[in-house]
Amino acid sequence: MFNLFPFRAKTAVLTDERIKVMNEIISGIRVIKMYTWEEPFAELVADIRRLVLKVANYKINNMLQPTITAVLVGIHLLYYGAMKI
């Protein structure tokens, strides 16, 4: 089984950052609305979320690549049979 702790630790840090920003936005919503800063703050939250997804996708792809390869080879061998030399 894969060790998910380092992966989870990285995503937790980024998720905590996003939650911190969201809490600041909620706390200062009147100021944000008054100065029409909605778009810059929305972009900031979206950028952090993209980083979380990038880390998650990278880890998932690296974990699943050997499994997918093994499954595809297995299907190939079942369908076509072992190669005869």
N, C-alpha and C positions, 0 to 999 in steps of 0.2 A: 504494500500500500504506500502511496505517496505521502510524504510529510507535508502537510498543508500549513503548518504553523508559520514558516517564513512568508508564505504567500498571504496568509490571513493577516499577519502583522503589517505588511505593506499596505494592504487594502484598508485595514483598520485606521492607520494613520491618515490616509487620504480621506476616508469617510468622516473621521473626526474633524478634519479641517473643513469639510463641506458643512457639517452640522454646526460648527462654530460660526461659519459665515452666515448660515441660515438664521441662527439665533441672533446675530448682530443685525441682520436685515429686519427680522421681526421686531426687535427692540427699537430700531430706528425707522420704522415704516413711515411715520409722519414726515420726517426729514427727507427720506428718500422720495416720497410722493411730492413733497413741496418743491424739491429741486429737480424733479423728473429724472431721477437716477435709476429707474427701474431696469432699463436695458443694460447699462454697464454691470449692475449687480447680477442680473440674470445671466449675462455672459460669464461672469466670474464663477458662479455656481456651476454653469454648464461646463466650463473648462476643467474644474476640479472633478466633476462627474466623469468627463472623458478620460481623465488620468486614471480614475478608479477602474473604468471599463477596460482601458488599455492594459493595465496590470493584470486584471482578471482574465482577459482574452489571451494574453501572452502565456500565462501560467496554464490555462486550460488547454491551449493548443500544444504546449510542450508536454503536458501530461498525457494527452490523448493520442499524439502522433504515433508512438510505438504500438498502442492498442489498435488503432485504425489500420496500420500497416499489417499487423499480424492477422487481423480479421480478413482483410482483403487478400492476403496470401492464402489463408485458409479457404476462402471461398473459391479462389482460382484453382487451388489443388483439388477441391471437391468437385468442381465443375469440369475441369479439363483433365484431372488425374495427374499423377506424378509424371514428370518428364522422363522419357526413356532415352537413354544415350546408347 
